[in-house]
Each structure stands twice: as C-alpha cells, then as structure tokens.
Amino acid sequence: MSKSVERVEMRSITSPGFAQQVDKAKYDAMKDALLRSVPKGKPGLTVAEVKEGVLALLPDDLFPGGAKAGWWLKGVQLDLEARGVIARENVKPLRLHRL
C-alpha cells in the first residue's frame, strides 16, 4: 500500500490567484532553510548566495544531493513573496531579504 503524502498550498507572486498543492514535507524543509538563509532587511542576498546557504541546510532524505532544490527554492521563494514574508530588491542581480 502506498503512503499518503500530506499536501500544502503554494502560491506565486507572479500569478495572483493561482495556487498548487505540493508535498508539505519538502515545502516545509525548503521554507525553513530559506528563512534561515535570507537575512532580515536590505540589501539581502543574491539568489545564488541564498541557494548556496539553502543547499547546506536541506535534509538529504528529501533532497538527495540537492536534487530538485532549484525548483523548490524558486517555488517557495515566490510563495513567501506572495505571503509578504520576504521581498525582492529590484536590482541586478536580484536580491532577497526577510521583512
């Protein structure tokens, strides 16, 4: 018998009103790692710097060798922006910070 996967809603600041159901364990792991990596206040970190920090914090059982971490990082980043938890600075390269 297959194990049921708990789901959570993930939104996107780039598609208002759109939400998708995703694996809660992976979402929560990425959210925790992202919030631990992104500093509070400006100027924040570039997405590349955030990714470097996040990879070191992800559980290997959910993200073996960092597999699919880039997709989850972007998805959770956009969700947290939609929820008003983190913000981006409109500079090149893009920088993120917690509010």
C-alpha positions as CSV (number, residue, x, y, z in Angstrom):
1,M,0.0,0.0,0.0
2,S,1.4,3.4,-0.9
3,K,1.9,6.1,1.8
4,S,-0.3,9.2,1.5
5,V,1.6,12.4,1.1
6,E,0.4,15.4,3.0
7,R,-0.1,18.5,0.8
8,V,0.1,22.2,1.3
9,E,-0.9,25.2,-0.9
10,M,1.9,27.0,-2.6
11,R,1.1,30.4,-4.2
12,S,3.1,32.6,-6.5
13,I,3.5,36.4,-6.6
14,T,3.9,36.2,-10.4
15,S,0.4,34.5,-10.8
16,P,-2.1,36.1,-8.4
17,G,-5.0,33.8,-7.6
18,F,-3.1,30.7,-8.7
19,A,-2.1,28.1,-6.2
20,Q,-0.9,24.5,-6.4
21,Q,-0.8,21.6,-3.9
22,V,2.7,20.4,-3.2
23,D,4.4,17.9,-0.8
24,K,4.3,19.5,2.6
25,A,7.5,17.9,3.9
26,K,9.5,19.3,1.1
27,Y,7.8,22.7,1.2
28,D,8.4,22.9,5.0
29,A,12.1,21.9,4.7
30,M,12.7,24.4,1.9
31,K,10.8,27.2,3.7
32,D,12.8,26.6,6.9
33,A,16.1,26.5,5.0
34,L,15.2,29.6,3.0
35,L,14.1,31.6,6.1
36,R,17.4,30.6,7.8
37,S,19.4,31.7,4.8
38,V,17.7,35.0,3.9
39,P,18.8,37.9,6.1
40,K,16.3,40.4,7.6
41,G,16.3,43.8,6.0
42,K,18.1,45.3,3.0
43,P,20.3,44.7,1.0
44,G,19.7,41.0,1.4
45,L,21.5,38.3,-0.6
46,T,21.5,37.4,-4.3
47,V,19.5,34.3,-5.2
48,A,22.8,32.5,-5.9
49,E,24.0,33.3,-2.4
50,V,20.7,32.1,-0.9
51,K,20.8,28.9,-2.9
52,E,24.3,28.2,-1.6
53,G,23.1,28.6,2.0
54,V,19.9,26.6,1.5
55,L,21.7,23.6,0.0
56,A,23.7,23.1,3.2
57,L,20.5,23.1,5.3
58,L,18.3,20.7,3.3
59,P,17.7,17.2,4.6
60,D,19.3,14.6,2.4
61,D,16.4,12.2,2.7
62,L,14.1,14.8,1.0
63,F,16.6,16.4,-1.4
64,P,19.3,13.7,-2.1
65,G,22.4,15.5,-3.3
66,G,20.3,18.7,-3.7
67,A,18.0,17.1,-6.3
68,K,15.2,19.4,-7.4
69,A,16.3,22.0,-4.8
70,G,16.4,24.8,-7.5
71,W,12.7,24.2,-8.4
72,W,11.6,24.1,-4.8
73,L,13.8,27.2,-3.9
74,K,12.1,29.3,-6.6
75,G,8.6,28.0,-5.8
76,V,8.9,28.6,-2.1
77,Q,10.6,32.0,-2.7
78,L,7.6,33.1,-4.9
79,D,5.1,31.7,-2.3
80,L,6.8,33.6,0.6
81,E,6.8,36.8,-1.5
82,A,3.1,36.3,-2.2
83,R,2.5,35.9,1.6
84,G,4.6,39.0,2.4
85,V,7.3,37.2,4.3
86,I,10.2,38.0,2.1
87,A,10.8,40.7,-0.5
88,R,13.0,41.3,-3.5
89,E,15.1,44.3,-4.3
90,N,14.7,45.3,-8.0
91,V,18.4,45.3,-8.7
92,K,20.7,43.2,-10.9
93,P,21.4,40.6,-9.7
94,L,18.1,40.2,-7.8
95,R,18.4,40.3,-4.0
96,L,16.1,38.8,-1.4
97,H,15.5,39.8,2.2
98,R,13.1,39.0,5.0
99,L,10.6,41.6,6.0
